[in-house]
Amino acid sequence: MSSRASGGLLHELLDLRADADPERIGLRDPRGDLSFGALAERSLRWANWLRDRGARPGGRVLTLLGNSTDVPALLFGAARLGAISVCVNPETRPFHLSHILAETEPDVVVSDRPLDGPRAGVVVGAQAARAEADTADCRPVPGPGPRPSDTAMLIYTSGSTAMPKGVVCPHAAMTFAVEAISGRLGYTPDDVVLCCLPFAFDYGLYQVFLSIRAGSTLVVGTPDEGRVGLLAKALDTSATVVPLVPTLAASLVAMAVRKPPAWHAVRLFTNTGAALAPGLRRRLRELFPGAAVTLMFGLTECKRVSIADPDADLNRPDSVGSALPGTEVTIRDGHGQPLEAGAVGEIVVRGPHVMGGYWRDAELTAARFRRDPATGEVRLFTGDYGLLDKDGYLTFVGRRDDVYKQDGMRVSVAKVEAAASDVEGVAAVAVVPPEGERPAILFAVASLTAAELLREVRLRLEPQKVPKACVITDRIPVTPVGKVDRAALVAGERR
């Protein structure tokens, strides 16, 4: 492994690895294996193809593609050119996609699906683009190239309840995050990382960077494979690391219960994006003995806030770890003042991993990315609530929209979901906070009745925190990035 670190440019992560291990397999998808050296060469071809198609330094290159080796190659190619990548999930709703296209005004769009309505730039189908790029020049792109402070990507939040927001991600902030996270997770050249999370979701995308940084092999899966075939794919590929969100974890557990694996290679499950309930963690450890679970907390605006040591939750069950090296997490009150250990308040983050604000939204940027008047440093006010213990370990209480009042008590969606998930016979759960006259509702895929489940939840929570209503359903709908789609749950209940 190369002893050199990236100079702060995203594509240098790939170049360092390609120089050190050109023949080692870096990516694997249904079309075949791609070595680090071949990935670097392909990214150069994409860079020249993009330039020939009209992409400019500082211009946007929007990809509307499912998971494949094309996405990383295109992204690194755009980075070499100094263009700004915008990776959009192909399942994005047309209404939200129109907003993203209008806001980013891309020079070039590479798409797996037809685009309707007004749009900027050149639009090329994925198959045609790939064929053209395969024959493009693979020499370095002329010109000075980007600087570490330049924007490498716009990563759009999911927009499940509002218009998606584009987070401005500079090269330097992204590479710092990769280095800091790598140091905590400890991926190795022997690891096979199985990613069925969409690359448009930063948790999925960073698996590319982390694998390249470590020299691991990344198996490129799809969200559909994650929902119905994650266990088989993990076994077939001898995966050693599997990143999970709760919906993927629940699917994996259900598959493993039906057909317990006689052997597996998994050594590590990681989790962020939404809290992994204690019941799911317990079942993962029972079904995959020898595999550790690492809990993390993050958001696109700084990539990662905290990471726990493997299996640290066995001793600190509510903690999502401590701040990354070189960064700081504090808990602040409504006036922005620090709170003492153990007090619940807003999670505020400082460090080189804090991103550059929101694309073309100065007002929201000023509200969330606040410059300290004394030091000039930017602090990210996350809008999420938590507490720090005296040793600096963070407990996540809830997102701003996931903490509500019921019978005069503050209630965390995550805590209620954890209590319900602990009940035998419950396969998946989701809590929808109250709104107007509608009370909080607990939705569950379970073999119990609603009354039986609520009775079990009352044994695990204070009476004031138990949802007023419970609905047993056959499925919990999810968004394109695998998070619970609470709007769809409520809409289904109203029908």
Summary of the structure (lengths in Angstrom):
residues: 495
radius of gyration: 22.3
end to end distance: 56.9
largest distance: 67.8
contacts: 1686
relative contact order: 0.09
helix: 34%
strand: 26%
